[in-house]
Amino acid sequence: MAQDEYDVSDIVMGVRAGASFNHFSSAPSSNSILIGPTVGADVEIFVTKKFIVDVDMSVVKKGARKMRFDNDEVKIKDYAHGPYDYKLWYISTSYMGKYILNKNFRVYGGLTLSRLFRARTKDHTRTDRSVNIRNSLKKGGVGLTAGVEYLYKNKYYIDARYTWDINRLPRVTGAKIILDHSHNESLALTLGYRFQLF
């Protein structure tokens, strides 16, 4: 049951769903935004009237679209310069602190730990060619997350969060040649609902 104001030590849960807008930063070539779904849930613990400790778990699709390579080194067999789409699925857990600005707005920041469970790339020069690249990329990652939340009637909310992964994507030599210093970068916009557990 939602209430007008939560007390210290209250525990509140939220569920949310929406879209993430993703691309590779520090990539060796330009790439376009990949839009993917994201769903998640979090638990808030009210430490004080103004400060919340939040643990969040989500599933998110990251990656990039239409990435081209102009370097002659970047060739896999007879597949040349692309463009390529990269679709990467992660399970993420975030540990954050939230500050309550007023009854409607909150700001927050913290660390996000991610685990890659599916990764594929598609070569647009060969329409049906889709390749599993999970073993070529780092399975785990650490990201910096910051966001803002708008809460309505203390239960409905809109959440906007930006995450930049500290880790570089490639793990093996071939992936390092292609992706070089690429990092995941994403902006997630979601709608959610909160309710008190305890």
C-alpha positions in Angstrom: 0.0 0.0 0.0 1.4 3.4 -0.9 1.3 6.3 1.6 2.0 10.0 1.6 5.4 9.7 3.2 7.6 6.8 4.2 9.3 6.5 7.6 12.9 5.6 8.5 13.5 1.9 8.2 10.6 1.4 5.7 11.3 -1.0 2.9 9.7 -0.3 -0.5 9.8 -2.3 -3.7 9.5 -1.0 -7.3 9.0 -2.7 -10.6 9.6 -1.0 -14.0 9.8 -1.5 -17.7 10.8 0.6 -20.7 13.5 1.2 -23.3 17.3 1.7 -23.3 19.1 3.8 -25.9 22.6 2.4 -26.4 25.8 2.8 -28.3 29.5 2.1 -28.0 31.7 5.0 -26.7 35.4 5.2 -27.6 34.8 2.9 -30.5 37.2 2.8 -33.5 34.4 4.1 -35.8 31.0 5.7 -35.7 27.9 3.8 -34.7 24.2 4.4 -34.4 21.9 4.1 -31.4 20.4 0.7 -30.7 17.1 0.8 -28.9 16.4 -2.2 -26.7 13.9 -3.2 -23.9 14.7 -3.2 -20.3 12.8 -4.5 -17.2 13.8 -4.4 -13.6 12.9 -4.3 -9.9 14.5 -2.7 -6.9 14.2 -2.5 -3.1 14.6 0.8 -1.3 15.5 1.0 2.4 14.9 4.4 4.0 17.9 5.2 6.1 16.7 8.7 6.9 13.8 10.9 5.7 16.1 12.1 2.9 18.4 9.3 2.1 17.7 5.8 0.6 19.8 2.8 0.0 18.7 1.1 -3.2 19.5 -2.4 -4.6 18.3 -2.8 -8.2 18.2 -5.8 -10.6 17.4 -5.5 -14.3 17.7 -7.2 -17.7 18.7 -4.9 -20.5 19.6 -5.1 -24.1 22.7 -3.0 -25.0 24.9 -2.7 -28.1 25.1 -0.5 -31.2 23.9 -0.3 -34.8 25.5 0.3 -38.2 29.1 0.2 -37.0 31.5 0.4 -39.9 35.2 -0.2 -40.1 37.5 1.6 -42.4 40.8 0.0 -41.4 42.0 -2.7 -43.7 43.1 -4.7 -40.6 39.4 -5.1 -39.7 38.4 -8.1 -41.7 37.1 -11.5 -40.7 37.6 -13.9 -43.6 35.9 -12.3 -46.6 33.6 -10.1 -44.5 34.9 -6.6 -44.8 33.8 -3.3 -43.3 30.2 -3.8 -42.3 28.0 -2.2 -41.3 27.4 -4.4 -38.3 24.8 -4.5 -35.5 25.8 -5.6 -32.0 23.1 -6.9 -29.7 24.2 -7.6 -26.2 22.0 -8.9 -23.3 22.9 -8.3 -19.7 21.6 -9.1 -16.2 22.6 -6.2 -14.0 22.6 -5.4 -10.3 23.0 -1.8 -9.1 23.9 -0.6 -5.6 22.9 3.0 -5.3 22.3 5.9 -2.9 19.2 8.1 -3.5 18.6 11.6 -2.2 15.1 12.9 -1.9 14.9 16.4 -3.2 11.1 16.8 -2.5 8.0 14.7 -2.5 8.3 14.2 -6.3 11.9 14.2 -7.3 14.9 12.0 -6.3 18.4 11.9 -7.7 20.7 8.9 -7.3 24.1 7.3 -8.2 26.1 4.2 -7.7 27.8 1.2 -9.2 26.3 -1.3 -11.6 27.6 -4.9 -11.9 26.7 -6.6 -15.2 26.8 -10.2 -16.6 26.6 -10.8 -20.3 24.4 -13.8 -21.2 23.8 -13.4 -24.9 25.7 -11.5 -27.6 25.3 -11.6 -31.4 26.5 -9.5 -34.3 24.8 -9.2 -37.7 26.6 -8.3 -40.9 24.4 -6.0 -43.1 26.3 -7.0 -46.2 24.9 -10.5 -45.8 21.3 -10.1 -44.6 20.9 -13.4 -42.8 24.3 -13.7 -41.2 24.2 -13.5 -37.4 27.1 -14.7 -35.3 27.4 -15.6 -31.6 30.2 -13.5 -30.2 29.6 -14.1 -26.5 33.0 -15.9 -26.0 34.8 -12.9 -27.7 33.6 -10.4 -25.2 34.1 -9.9 -21.5 31.4 -11.7 -19.5 31.3 -9.3 -16.6 31.4 -5.5 -16.2 31.3 -2.6 -13.8 29.5 0.6 -14.6 28.9 4.0 -13.2 25.2 4.9 -12.9 23.4 8.2 -12.3 19.8 9.1 -12.6 16.7 11.0 -11.7 13.2 9.7 -10.7 9.9 11.5 -10.7 7.4 10.0 -8.2 3.6 10.6 -8.5 1.3 9.9 -5.6 4.2 8.0 -4.0 3.7 5.0 -6.1 3.9 5.7 -9.9 7.2 6.8 -11.2 9.3 7.7 -14.2 12.9 6.8 -14.1 15.8 8.1 -16.3 19.3 6.6 -15.8 22.6 6.9 -17.5 25.2 4.1 -17.3 28.7 4.1 -18.6 30.6 0.8 -18.4 34.2 1.1 -17.1 35.3 -2.1 -18.7 36.2 -2.4 -22.4 34.1 -4.8 -24.3 36.6 -7.1 -26.2 38.2 -10.1 -24.5 40.1 -12.0 -27.3 42.6 -10.6 -29.9 40.1 -10.6 -32.8 37.6 -8.7 -30.9 40.2 -6.2 -29.7 41.2 -5.5 -33.3 37.6 -4.9 -34.3 36.1 -3.1 -31.2 39.4 -1.7 -29.8 38.5 0.5 -26.7 34.7 0.3 -27.1 32.6 0.6 -23.9 28.9 0.2 -23.5 27.0 3.5 -22.9 23.3 3.6 -22.3 20.4 5.8 -21.3 17.3 4.0 -19.9 13.8 5.5 -19.7 11.3 3.4 -17.7 7.8 3.6 -16.1 7.3 1.9 -12.8 5.1 1.2 -9.7 6.2 1.3 -6.1 4.6 -0.4 -3.0 5.6 -0.9 0.6 6.9 -4.3 1.7 7.6 -3.5 5.4 
